[in-house]
């Protein structure tokens, strides 16, 4: 258990909830309680909080907007710190200066806010973010993207809390950009990043393209159901959705979890699914695809807590 003195200290640094159901904070809408759920007013305090947790032998977990997480039905022990909070006015996006095509985005900013700011400044290059859930911090951490591009295409520098608890500004080099990962430093807690884009020759056309991308996502993806987006990374030379589809798994269900009939790289919470339902379905899909095609699917979704 976390002693009362530490919880009082955390309450002074932000919003604190005890035994908070994680289903309220993940796009799957499943997950048991976190012992302590902490949203800091200023995420730069998290280096100190992490150090205190270690000193007291308390598990410490950082999450973003919850759009790429599956939390176990028994919840998460210790402290769960949420850096990202879509809609939080503290999560600002701002130009580096009046003439620059560089934007700095706080980790707490939503991707939608980022796009809106870029459009207002007549910039383009961020269209791949259109319709993606979650916040900038999570997008940086997993180098989020689509077939149109990814964060590392425009990310030039990041600010994060390192292992020693201090804030670090670090330039991004090409070799750091991995598929669904940004190789910076183990345990990095991202605070924000700098993004270099282009001046749009036709800003109205850029805005129309973003609207078209969002409509296309709505048409192709089962956004009417809770999910974590694409469940599996694309293996080299393959498309995950096609492997799952060709394995005959379209519409396959375990409990309330189902492989989407609209897009087979989505697993949806169709009817009151548990985290265990979803985890079992992920395992079944992986086993079936490997048995049929000899291809190992690697989940994009991060599993946390006790199942």
N, C-alpha and C positions, 0 to 999 in steps of 0.2 A: 504494500500500500504506500501511497505517497503521503508524506507527513504534512500536517496542517500548515506548518511554517512555510514550506515550499509552495503550497497552493495559494497562500495569502500573497506571497511574493509575485507569483504569476498573475494573480488577479490585479495587481497593481500595474502590470505591463500590458494588459489587454483584456479581451473577453475570455472568460473561463467557464467551462461547463463540465460537470462531473457525470460520469456514466452516460455520455452523450451517444445516442444511436448513430452509427456511421452511415446508415441508410439515408440519413438526411443530407449527407455531404458527398455522395457518390452518384454518378449518373446511372449506374445500375439500380439504384434505390434499394440496395440490400447491404447488410453488414451489422454486426452486433456492436455493443457499446465500446467506446474508448474510455479508459479509466479517467483520463483528463484530456479534454479537447480545448486547445488553446489557440486563439487568434490574436497575434500580437498587434498592437497599434503601430509599432515600428519593427519590421522584421530584422533589423540590424541587431536586435537584442538576442537573437536566437543562438549566436555563438556562445554567449554566457549561459543561456538556458541549457544548451546541450552539455556544457561543461559541468553545470550543477547536477544534471541528470546522471552523468557518469560518476561523479563523486558520490552520489547517493545510490548507485547501482540500480537506476531506474531506466527502463527501456525508453528510447526517444525516437520518434518517427516524424518526419516532415512530409507533408502532402501538398499538392497544388490544388487545382480546381476540382479534383475528384472525377475527372472524365476518363481516366485510364486506369482505374483501380477496381479490384474486387477484394472486399474485406470479408473475412470469415464471419460465420454466424455467431461465434463466441466472442467476437470483438478483438480489440487491440489493447494489450497491457501497456501501462506506463503513460507517457505524455505523447499526444499527437498534436503537432503544431501545424496549423494550416497557414501557409504563406499567402496563397491566392484567395481573393474574394471578389468574384465578378460583381461589378456594379459599385464596388467600394470606391469612393471619390479619392481615396489616398492612392489608388493605383493609377497614377497619371502617365500620360504620354505627352512628350513635349519635343519640339524641334531643338537641335543642338544650338542653332542660332537662326536669325531671320533669313539668311541666305542659303543655309545648308540644306542638303537633301538627306541629312542624317536625323533620325528620331531616336531619343532615349525613351525607353519604356520601362516603367516600374514592373517588377515581377507580378504585382497584384492586378495589373491592368488586364481587362478582358481582350481577347483577340478582336472582337467587334469594335471596341474603343480604339484599338491600334489602327484598324482599317479606316475608321471614320476620321481620325486625326491625319493620317497619310493623305486621304482624299482631299481634306480641307486645305492641305498644303500643296496640292497639285502634284502628288507623287504617285509612282506606280512601282510594281515589283513585289507587292505583298498580297497579290490576288489569291495565291494558293491558300491563304488563311481563311478565305471566305467560307462561312458556315462551320468552321471547326470550333468545337466547344472548348471551354477551359480558359486558362489565363496564360499570359506571356511567359511567366516563370516555368510552368510545366512544359510549354512549347519549347523553351530553350533547353530544359533538362533532357527531353527526349528527342530533340531535333525534329520536331513534328513537321509533317508535310503531307503532300499528296503527289499524284503524278505530275502536277503543275510546278512543284518546287517544294523547298523546305526551309526551315529557319536559317540554316547555315549558309544558304545562298545569299542572304542579305545581312546576316549578323557579323559585325566586325569586332566587337568587344563585349565582354560580360563583366558584371560586378557580382561577386559572390562572397560568402563567408567560408573561409578555408578551415582546415583541420585545427589550426591554432586559434580559431575564434575571431580572427581579424578579417576585415573586408579587403578584398583583392580586386583590382581591375586588371583584366587579362585580355590581350589581343587574341582573336580567333584565327588560327591558321588552317589551311585545307586539310592537313592530316588529322586534325581534331574532330572533323565532321564525319561521323559514322551513321550508318543506317539506324534510325530511331535512337540515337545516343549522341551526346556531345562529350567527348573525352577531355574533361578539364582536370578534375581532381576528385578522388574518391571522397564522398561525403560532402561535396560542395552544396551549399544552400544558396540558390540563386536569388539575387536582389533586383536584378534588372539587366538591360543590355542596350547596346547601340546598334542601330540598323541603318545601313546605307542603301538608298533606293535611287530611282531615276526621276527626273522631271518628266511628267507625262506630256506628250505632244497633244493629246486630246483627253483632258480630264473627264469629260462627259462619257467618252467611250470606255474609260477605265471603270467608271461607276456602273455603266451598263454591263460590262463583263462580270463584275462582282455579283450583280443581281442574277445574271444568267448562271453563274457557278452555284449560287445558293439554290436557285430553282432546280438545277440539275441534281444537286445533292438531295433535295426534298423528294424528287421523283424517284431516284435510284435507291435511296437508303431508308430504312424503317424508322424514321425519326419520331413516329407516333408512339414508339415503345421505349422504355428505359433500356439503355445499352451502354457499352463503353466504346462504341465505334468499331473499327476494324479490330478483330480479336488476334489475328495472326499476322506476323511479318511475311512478306513475299519471299519465299526461298529463291535463290538464284536460278533464273531460267523458268520460273513458274509464277503463276498468280494463285494466291491462296484461295480466293473465292472459287476459282475453277476446279482446283483440286477437291475442295469440299463438295462442290456441286457434282462433280463427276464421280465422287465416292457414294453418291446417292443419299446424301445427308440433308438435302434441302427440306426444311420443315421438321426435321428430327427433333424429338422432345425428350427431356428428362425432367420430370416434375413440372414446374412452371417455367422452365428455361427452354428456349427453342432456337434452332438454327433458322435464321430469317428466310422466309420464302422470297423476299424481295432482293436481298443481297446476302449471299451465303458466307461472307466473311464477318457477318454480324451475328452475335448471339444475343437474343433479346429476352428481357424479363416479360414474358407473355402474360402470365397470370400468377401473381404472388409467388414468384420464384424465391428460393433461398439461395444464399451464396453457395451452399453445397450442391444444389441443382446445377448451377452454372459451372462450378469447378468440375463436376463429374461430366458434364456435357463437353467442356473443353478437352478433358482427357479422352473421352470417347472419340471425338473428332480426330484428335491427333493419332490415336491408335488405329483408327479405321483408315485414315489417309496413308499412314506408313505401311499398313498391311497391304493395301491395294496398289500403291505406287512407289513404295520405298523412299518416300520423301518425308523428312521430319519437319513438322510445323513448329515454329517457335512463337509463343504468345507475345503479343505487344502488351497485353494487359498485365499489370503488376499485381500480384497477390500478396495481401498483407493480413496479419492477424492469425487467429486460431479458427480452423475449420472443423 
